[in-house]
Amino acid sequence: MRRFQKGFSLIELLIVVAIILIIAAIAIPNLLRSRMAANEASAVGSLRTVNSAEVVYSTTYPAIGFAALASLGGSAATCATATGATSTASCLIDNVLAATAVKSGYAFAAVPGSGAPAVTYTATALPSVVGQSGQRAFCSDQSGVVRYNAGGTACSNADNPL
């Protein structure tokens, strides 16, 4: 009578590990590309939110015109009160975006033009690490058109619109 061993042989375990490694080698680059695409979509959405907030801000405070990114936000305590919104903390966008200016792997900036009232502004979204957090840079201005630059390091109004 033969006695059978219980368990797997070393060859069987090595084959299973090799199959898992092959699947991981295929899946991980796709996961990273999906994450970059999600970060880019979030950056475009945030720029559109900044565009809308700039229009509301310039309408609410016509003597000032357009505002810097920090003025578009406001702390939770300030925004919770009935009289919380001011020209320096207008509570129009999320304070994570306004205060830290970094969201979903992108660094944001909104700079009003010179003069009072400011009749122009430029908003940018640059990837924190080009090729990892995002590939393209995005920008917009008072026209509301979101533009992109495939290089990822800078963006201007001469670049292609989305």
C-alpha positions, 0 to 999 in steps of 0.5 A: 500500500502506498502512502500519500503525502499531504500538501503541495510540492515545491514545484507546485508552489513555485508555479503558483508564485510565478503566476501571481507575479505575472498577474501583478506585473500586468496589473500594477502599471494599469493601476498607476495609469488609472490613478494618474487619470483619476488625479487629472480628472480631479484637477480639472474638476477643481479648476472648474470649481475655482472658475465658478467661485471666481465668478461668484466672488467677483460678482459679490465683491465688485470693488475687489474683482477676482481673488487669490485662492486663499480668499475663496475658501474659509475655515469650517468655523467661519463658514458655519456662521450666518455672517461668516463669509467675507472678502478674505474668507468667502467660503466658496470652495473647500478649505482643503483646496483653498488653504493647502492648495494641494489636492489629489496629487496636484498643486493649485494656484489662483492669482488675480490680475493687477489693479483694483478691481482685478478683471483677470485671473490665472488658475493653475494645477500642476502635478506634484510629481510629473509622471506619478501623480499626473502627466499633464498641467492644467490652467484656466483664466477669466474666460473659463476655458480649461487648458492643458499642457502635456509636459506637466511643468507649466501651462499658459493660455496658449496651450490646447483647450480640453 
